[in-house]
Amino acid sequence: MTELVPGRVETNLYRTALGKEGAKKKLYDDYEAIQPEHMARLLRTALELTDFVDVTRLEVMPTGQVVGGAQMSKLSR
């Protein structure tokens, strides 16, 4: 069993609560978020490993996300 533990991933998850543009502006504009295809690639890689390799947990986050919290640093433009 492999547990995927992503940081901020740019998905439609918060559209209901914040609205399409609200979610994009608050959560993703000026930040570098993980894309869904990144998570899919990680999962595929874990599944393709030989049977005796156990990938128990994959914890991934954008390099701008602070470990141990939900703080994100904005991109400098």
C-alpha atoms as a printed R data frame, in Angstrom:
   type eleno elety resid chain resno       x      y       z
1  ATOM     1    CA   MET     A     1   0.000  0.000   0.000
2  ATOM     2    CA   THR     A     2   1.295  3.448  -0.889
3  ATOM     3    CA   GLU     A     3  -0.035  6.595   0.736
4  ATOM     4    CA   LEU     A     4   0.179  9.752  -1.383
5  ATOM     5    CA   VAL     A     5   0.439 12.884   0.759
6  ATOM     6    CA   PRO     A     6   0.510 15.927  -1.508
7  ATOM     7    CA   GLY     A     7   0.931 19.544  -0.588
8  ATOM     8    CA   ARG     A     8  -0.933 22.119  -2.653
9  ATOM     9    CA   VAL     A     9  -2.163 20.551  -5.899
10 ATOM    10    CA   GLU     A    10  -3.920 22.710  -8.475
11 ATOM    11    CA   THR     A    11  -7.317 21.010  -8.775
12 ATOM    12    CA   ASN     A    12 -10.976 22.027  -8.808
13 ATOM    13    CA   LEU     A    13 -11.453 20.925  -5.185
14 ATOM    14    CA   TYR     A    14 -12.139 24.402  -3.767
15 ATOM    15    CA   ARG     A    15 -14.334 25.750  -6.587
16 ATOM    16    CA   THR     A    16 -17.535 25.070  -4.647
17 ATOM    17    CA   ALA     A    17 -16.365 26.917  -1.539
18 ATOM    18    CA   LEU     A    18 -14.465 29.793  -3.171
19 ATOM    19    CA   GLY     A    19 -15.840 29.911  -6.712
20 ATOM    20    CA   LYS     A    20 -13.750 29.236  -9.809
21 ATOM    21    CA   GLU     A    21 -11.950 32.585  -9.930
22 ATOM    22    CA   GLY     A    22 -11.829 32.960  -6.148
23 ATOM    23    CA   ALA     A    23 -10.055 29.634  -5.717
24 ATOM    24    CA   LYS     A    24  -7.623 30.397  -8.526
25 ATOM    25    CA   LYS     A    25  -6.784 33.839  -7.166
26 ATOM    26    CA   LYS     A    26  -6.496 32.844  -3.496
27 ATOM    27    CA   LEU     A    27  -4.788 29.469  -3.848
28 ATOM    28    CA   TYR     A    28  -2.880 29.383  -7.120
29 ATOM    29    CA   ASP     A    29  -2.124 32.841  -8.545
30 ATOM    30    CA   ASP     A    30   1.384 33.894  -7.491
31 ATOM    31    CA   TYR     A    31   2.154 30.380  -6.200
32 ATOM    32    CA   GLU     A    32   3.745 27.376  -7.820
33 ATOM    33    CA   ALA     A    33   1.429 24.426  -7.178
34 ATOM    34    CA   ILE     A    34   1.884 20.744  -7.930
35 ATOM    35    CA   GLN     A    35  -0.118 19.686 -10.983
36 ATOM    36    CA   PRO     A    36  -2.341 16.573 -11.019
37 ATOM    37    CA   GLU     A    37  -0.112 14.976 -13.669
38 ATOM    38    CA   HIS     A    38   2.840 15.199 -11.250
39 ATOM    39    CA   MET     A    39   0.924 13.120  -8.709
40 ATOM    40    CA   ALA     A    40  -0.147 10.647 -11.405
41 ATOM    41    CA   ARG     A    41   3.473 10.221 -12.511
42 ATOM    42    CA   LEU     A    42   4.594  9.576  -8.912
43 ATOM    43    CA   LEU     A    43   1.901  6.963  -8.411
44 ATOM    44    CA   ARG     A    44   2.720  5.232 -11.688
45 ATOM    45    CA   THR     A    45   6.411  5.123 -10.758
46 ATOM    46    CA   ALA     A    46   5.620  3.580  -7.360
47 ATOM    47    CA   LEU     A    47   3.364  0.962  -8.969
48 ATOM    48    CA   GLU     A    48   5.961  0.026 -11.594
49 ATOM    49    CA   LEU     A    49   8.673 -0.785  -9.044
50 ATOM    50    CA   THR     A    50   9.622 -4.405  -8.482
51 ATOM    51    CA   ASP     A    51   7.418 -6.373  -6.061
52 ATOM    52    CA   PHE     A    52   9.932 -6.430  -3.199
53 ATOM    53    CA   VAL     A    53  10.134 -2.623  -3.005
54 ATOM    54    CA   ASP     A    54   7.596 -1.071  -0.654
55 ATOM    55    CA   VAL     A    55   6.911  2.623  -1.109
56 ATOM    56    CA   THR     A    56   4.873  3.234   2.016
57 ATOM    57    CA   ARG     A    57   4.450  6.986   1.829
58 ATOM    58    CA   LEU     A    58   5.116  9.664  -0.761
59 ATOM    59    CA   GLU     A    59   4.930 13.114   0.802
60 ATOM    60    CA   VAL     A    60   5.442 15.788  -1.820
61 ATOM    61    CA   MET     A    61   4.909 19.520  -1.835
62 ATOM    62    CA   PRO     A    62   5.932 22.544  -3.861
63 ATOM    63    CA   THR     A    63   9.364 23.825  -2.886
64 ATOM    64    CA   GLY     A    64   7.708 27.094  -1.808
65 ATOM    65    CA   GLN     A    65   5.418 25.365   0.700
66 ATOM    66    CA   VAL     A    66   6.618 25.416   4.291
67 ATOM    67    CA   VAL     A    67   7.049 21.966   5.833
68 ATOM    68    CA   GLY     A    68   4.658 21.335   8.722
69 ATOM    69    CA   GLY     A    69   2.030 23.818   7.691
70 ATOM    70    CA   ALA     A    70  -0.056 25.316   4.986
71 ATOM    71    CA   GLN     A    71   2.041 28.446   4.474
72 ATOM    72    CA   MET     A    72   3.146 29.152   0.917
73 ATOM    73    CA   SER     A    73   5.708 31.650  -0.309
74 ATOM    74    CA   LYS     A    74   4.656 33.711  -3.326
75 ATOM    75    CA   LEU     A    75   6.611 33.637  -6.557
76 ATOM    76    CA   SER     A    76   8.766 36.682  -7.115
77 ATOM    77    CA   ARG     A    77   7.856 38.198 -10.467
